[in-house]
Amino acid sequence: MRKRRKFYRGVVNHVYQRSINGVNLFYEYEDFLVFYTIFAVCAKSAGIQVLKLCIMYNHFHCLIRTATVQELSCFMDRFSSWFVMEFNTSLGRKGKLLKKNFGSAPKWDEKAVRNSINYVGNNPVEKKLCKRAEEYRWNFLAYGFSKNPFSEPLKREVASKPLRRALKETDNMEQLNLPIKYAQIRRMMKDLSDKEKEQLIDYIICKYLPFDYAELISYYGSYQTMLTAMASNTGSEYDIREERDMESDVEYDNMASYIRKQYPDKMIRSVTVLTQAEKASLAMELKRNTNASYRQICRFLHMPPNDSATS
């Protein structure tokens, strides 16, 4: 029998959800952006206060405040199922991606909230994706003080025509409170330079920002104090049973880069819908050309955890 979820009105909740078998959910910027804009749209529609979100390759964390436990459950179900539907539709696949149940833990006082903020923020640091929490784009910390933390300043009046069209489409979608779909992102990015792509990613993130940065920073006193606290204290979480492993997530980046270089016309996430024989062949190729472990390759390709083809 499943335990009743702990919930207290008005208290910040640390929420965690992971993919089935730890398989990858996010491969490149379009996966992150589709998920992020769906999350932001659903939070706005439901009136959810969001303090923090961190998107990793096979799971995500958020710190949110809702009025009721039913509101929390409905929010999580709506945006997670919406993302799975978009992911599946873009590939013509069927099936679940996320574990049915998500983990949540109420945080009673300021110290507990700070500890959770540090813990969530340092997820990418612990997985060797960055040295400081604010350096990881999908941690969204850098956007608390800058509109373009990962790109050059955007001057709309001198932007190229394709970029101006993409900016206008982003404005329209956000005004309608609709997320940006996979096909839209690919179309908007198609004629952009690498520099412009980074500018557009930053623009989309800022346009949809769902975070209450003032509330987040209030637990530390200032933005810089928060970053300093994260750098000196990784935080801990004992109230959520998070599946942990000690492997670096850098190899997921390396595998994605390899696929992008060797198969430039493929969407990287399309590796998840290859035949088993094709996956087995690609698994051996990745093993020869990257330092990924067998388990990481299985997660990347959505292969059974103990598939003999990779061992």
C-alpha positions as CSV (number, residue, x, y, z in Angstrom):
1,M,0.0,0.0,0.0
2,R,1.4,3.4,-1.0
3,K,2.1,5.9,1.7
4,R,-0.1,9.0,1.9
5,R,1.8,12.0,0.5
6,K,2.9,14.5,3.2
7,F,1.6,17.9,2.4
8,Y,1.1,21.1,4.4
9,R,-0.6,24.2,3.0
10,G,1.6,27.1,2.2
11,V,4.8,25.2,2.6
12,V,7.5,24.9,-0.1
13,N,7.7,21.4,-1.5
14,H,10.7,19.8,-3.0
15,V,9.5,17.7,-5.9
16,Y,11.4,15.1,-7.8
17,Q,10.6,12.8,-10.8
18,R,12.7,10.4,-12.7
19,S,12.4,8.4,-15.9
20,I,11.6,4.7,-16.1
21,N,14.8,2.7,-15.7
22,G,16.7,6.0,-15.6
23,V,16.6,6.4,-19.4
24,N,17.5,9.7,-21.0
25,L,14.7,12.2,-21.5
26,F,16.8,15.1,-22.7
27,Y,19.4,15.0,-25.5
28,E,19.7,18.5,-26.9
29,Y,18.3,22.0,-26.4
30,E,15.0,21.3,-28.1
31,D,14.1,18.6,-25.5
32,F,14.9,21.0,-22.7
33,L,13.0,23.9,-24.2
34,V,9.9,21.8,-25.0
35,F,9.8,20.5,-21.4
36,Y,10.6,23.9,-19.9
37,T,7.9,25.9,-21.8
38,I,5.3,23.2,-21.0
39,F,6.3,23.5,-17.3
40,A,6.1,27.3,-17.4
41,V,2.7,27.3,-19.1
42,C,1.2,24.8,-16.7
43,A,2.6,26.7,-13.7
44,K,1.1,29.9,-14.9
45,S,-2.2,28.4,-15.7
46,A,-2.5,26.7,-12.3
47,G,-1.1,29.7,-10.3
48,I,1.8,27.7,-9.0
49,Q,4.6,29.6,-7.2
50,V,7.9,28.2,-8.6
51,L,11.1,28.9,-6.7
52,K,13.5,26.5,-8.5
53,L,13.7,24.0,-11.4
54,C,16.7,21.9,-12.4
55,I,16.4,19.6,-15.4
56,M,18.9,16.8,-15.6
57,Y,19.2,14.1,-18.3
58,N,16.9,11.6,-16.8
59,H,15.1,13.4,-14.0
60,F,14.2,16.8,-12.7
61,H,13.8,18.7,-9.4
62,C,11.6,21.6,-8.6
63,L,10.7,23.7,-5.5
64,I,7.1,24.8,-5.7
65,R,4.3,26.0,-3.4
66,T,0.7,25.0,-4.0
67,A,-2.5,25.5,-2.1
68,T,-3.5,21.8,-1.9
69,V,-2.1,18.4,-2.4
70,Q,-4.6,17.9,-5.2
71,E,-3.3,21.0,-6.9
72,L,0.3,19.6,-6.6
73,S,-0.7,16.3,-8.1
74,C,-2.7,17.8,-10.9
75,F,0.1,20.1,-11.9
76,M,2.7,17.3,-11.9
77,D,0.4,15.0,-13.9
78,R,-0.5,17.7,-16.4
79,F,2.9,19.0,-17.4
80,S,4.7,15.6,-17.3
81,S,2.1,13.8,-19.4
82,W,2.0,16.8,-21.8
83,F,5.8,16.5,-22.3
84,V,5.7,12.7,-22.8
85,M,3.0,13.2,-25.4
86,E,5.1,15.8,-27.3
87,F,8.2,13.7,-27.1
88,N,6.4,10.6,-28.4
89,T,4.5,12.5,-31.1
90,S,7.8,14.0,-32.4
91,L,9.2,10.5,-32.9
92,G,6.1,8.5,-33.7
93,R,6.6,6.4,-30.6
94,K,4.3,5.1,-27.9
95,G,4.8,4.3,-24.3
96,K,5.6,5.8,-21.0
97,L,8.7,7.7,-20.1
98,L,8.3,8.9,-16.5
99,K,7.7,6.9,-13.4
100,K,4.1,7.1,-12.4
101,N,4.8,8.4,-8.9
102,F,6.8,11.5,-8.1
103,G,8.6,12.2,-4.9
104,S,7.8,15.2,-2.8
105,A,8.8,16.5,0.6
106,P,7.5,19.6,2.5
107,K,10.1,22.0,3.8
108,W,9.0,23.5,7.1
109,D,11.5,26.3,7.8
110,E,13.9,28.6,6.0
111,K,16.9,26.4,6.8
112,A,15.2,23.4,5.2
113,V,14.3,25.4,2.1
114,R,17.8,26.8,1.8
115,N,19.2,23.2,2.1
116,S,16.9,22.0,-0.6
117,I,17.8,25.0,-2.9
118,N,21.5,24.1,-2.4
119,Y,20.8,20.5,-3.1
120,V,18.8,21.0,-6.2
121,G,21.1,23.7,-7.5
122,N,24.2,21.5,-7.1
123,N,22.8,18.5,-9.0
124,P,24.7,19.4,-12.2
125,V,27.9,20.1,-10.2
126,E,27.8,16.7,-8.6
127,K,27.4,15.1,-12.0
128,K,30.4,17.0,-13.3
129,L,28.4,19.1,-15.8
130,C,29.8,22.4,-14.4
131,K,32.0,23.7,-11.6
132,R,29.4,26.1,-10.2
133,A,25.7,25.8,-10.1
134,E,24.9,28.9,-12.1
135,E,27.1,27.7,-15.0
136,Y,24.5,25.0,-16.0
137,R,21.9,26.6,-18.2
138,W,19.0,24.2,-17.3
139,N,19.5,25.2,-13.6
140,F,18.1,28.6,-14.6
141,L,20.0,30.4,-11.8
142,A,21.9,32.6,-14.2
143,Y,18.7,34.1,-15.5
144,G,18.1,35.7,-12.1
145,F,20.4,38.5,-13.0
146,S,20.9,38.4,-16.8
147,K,18.7,38.1,-19.9
148,N,21.5,36.6,-21.9
149,P,23.9,34.7,-19.6
150,F,24.9,32.2,-22.3
151,S,24.8,34.3,-25.4
152,E,25.8,37.7,-26.8
153,P,23.4,40.6,-26.1
154,L,20.4,40.6,-28.5
155,K,19.6,43.7,-30.4
156,R,16.3,43.1,-32.1
157,E,16.5,46.0,-34.5
158,V,19.7,44.7,-36.2
159,A,18.8,41.0,-35.9
160,S,18.6,38.9,-39.0
161,K,15.2,38.3,-40.6
162,P,15.0,34.6,-39.5
163,L,15.8,35.6,-35.9
164,R,13.3,38.4,-35.9
165,R,10.6,35.9,-37.1
166,A,11.6,33.4,-34.4
167,L,11.4,36.1,-31.7
168,K,8.0,37.2,-32.9
169,E,6.7,33.6,-32.9
170,T,8.0,33.2,-29.4
171,D,6.3,36.3,-28.3
172,N,3.0,35.2,-29.8
173,M,3.2,31.7,-28.2
174,E,4.0,33.1,-24.8
175,Q,1.2,35.6,-25.0
176,L,-1.3,32.8,-25.8
177,N,0.2,30.9,-22.8
178,L,1.2,28.0,-25.1
179,P,4.4,26.0,-25.1
180,I,6.7,25.8,-28.0
181,K,6.6,22.4,-29.8
182,Y,9.4,20.4,-31.3
183,A,8.5,21.3,-34.9
184,Q,8.4,25.0,-34.1
185,I,11.8,25.0,-32.5
186,R,13.4,23.1,-35.4
187,R,11.8,25.5,-37.9
188,M,12.8,28.6,-35.9
189,M,16.4,27.4,-35.6
190,K,16.8,26.2,-39.2
191,D,18.3,29.3,-40.7
192,L,20.0,30.7,-37.7
193,S,23.8,30.9,-37.1
194,D,25.2,29.2,-34.0
195,K,25.4,32.6,-32.3
196,E,21.8,33.3,-33.1
197,K,20.6,29.9,-31.8
198,E,22.2,30.7,-28.4
199,Q,20.5,34.1,-28.4
200,L,17.1,32.6,-29.2
201,I,17.5,29.9,-26.5
202,D,18.2,32.6,-23.9
203,Y,15.3,34.7,-25.2
204,I,12.8,31.8,-25.0
205,I,13.9,31.0,-21.5
206,C,13.5,34.6,-20.3
207,K,10.2,35.1,-22.1
208,Y,8.7,32.1,-20.3
209,L,10.4,32.6,-16.9
210,P,8.0,31.1,-14.2
211,F,10.4,31.7,-11.3
212,D,9.8,33.9,-8.2
213,Y,13.5,34.9,-8.0
214,A,12.7,37.5,-5.3
215,E,11.3,34.8,-3.0
216,L,14.2,32.5,-3.9
217,I,16.8,35.1,-3.1
218,S,15.0,36.1,0.1
219,Y,16.2,32.9,1.8
220,Y,19.8,34.2,1.5
221,G,19.6,38.0,1.5
222,S,21.2,38.5,-1.9
223,Y,21.8,36.8,-5.2
224,Q,25.5,36.7,-4.7
225,T,25.1,35.3,-1.2
226,M,22.9,32.5,-2.6
227,L,25.6,31.6,-5.2
228,T,28.3,31.6,-2.6
229,A,26.2,29.4,-0.3
230,M,25.7,26.9,-3.1
231,A,29.4,26.9,-3.9
232,S,30.3,26.1,-0.2
233,N,27.4,23.8,0.8
234,T,26.0,21.2,-1.6
235,G,23.0,20.6,0.6
236,S,21.3,17.3,1.4
237,E,18.0,15.6,1.0
238,Y,16.8,12.8,3.3
239,D,13.0,13.1,2.7
240,I,13.0,11.9,-0.9
241,R,14.2,8.6,-2.1
242,E,16.3,9.7,-5.0
243,E,18.0,7.0,-7.0
244,R,21.7,8.0,-7.1
245,D,24.7,6.9,-9.1
246,M,28.3,8.1,-9.0
247,E,28.9,8.3,-12.8
248,S,29.5,11.6,-14.4
249,D,26.8,12.9,-16.8
250,V,29.4,14.3,-19.1
251,E,29.4,11.1,-21.1
252,Y,25.7,11.8,-22.1
253,D,27.0,15.1,-23.6
254,N,29.8,13.2,-25.3
255,M,27.5,10.6,-26.8
256,A,25.1,13.3,-28.0
257,S,28.1,15.1,-29.6
258,Y,29.2,11.9,-31.3
259,I,25.7,11.3,-32.8
260,R,25.5,14.9,-33.9
261,K,28.8,14.7,-35.7
262,Q,28.4,11.3,-37.3
263,Y,24.8,11.6,-38.1
264,P,24.1,15.3,-38.6
265,D,20.7,14.8,-40.2
266,K,19.3,12.9,-37.3
267,M,17.5,14.2,-34.3
268,I,19.5,12.8,-31.4
269,R,16.5,11.5,-29.5
270,S,15.6,9.4,-32.6
271,V,18.1,6.8,-31.3
272,T,15.3,5.8,-28.9
273,V,13.2,4.4,-31.7
274,L,15.8,2.4,-33.6
275,T,15.3,-1.3,-33.9
276,Q,16.9,-3.5,-31.3
277,A,19.5,-4.6,-33.9
278,E,20.3,-1.0,-34.8
279,K,20.6,0.0,-31.2
280,A,22.9,-3.0,-30.5
281,S,25.1,-1.8,-33.4
282,L,25.1,1.8,-32.3
283,A,25.8,0.7,-28.7
284,M,29.0,-1.0,-29.8
285,E,30.0,2.1,-31.8
286,L,29.4,4.4,-28.8
287,K,31.5,2.0,-26.6
288,R,34.4,2.2,-29.0
289,N,34.2,6.0,-29.4
290,T,33.3,7.4,-26.0
291,N,34.1,6.6,-22.4
292,A,30.4,5.9,-21.5
293,S,29.7,2.9,-19.4
294,Y,27.4,0.1,-20.5
295,R,24.7,1.3,-18.2
296,Q,25.0,4.9,-19.6
297,I,24.8,3.6,-23.2
298,C,21.7,1.6,-22.3
299,R,20.0,4.6,-20.8
300,F,21.0,6.8,-23.7
301,L,19.6,4.4,-26.3
302,H,16.6,3.2,-24.2
303,M,17.8,-0.3,-24.1
304,P,16.9,-2.8,-21.4
305,P,19.4,-2.3,-18.4
306,N,21.0,-5.8,-18.8
307,D,21.0,-6.0,-22.6
308,S,23.7,-8.4,-23.6
309,A,24.5,-6.4,-26.8
310,T,26.4,-3.9,-24.8
311,S,28.3,-6.3,-22.5
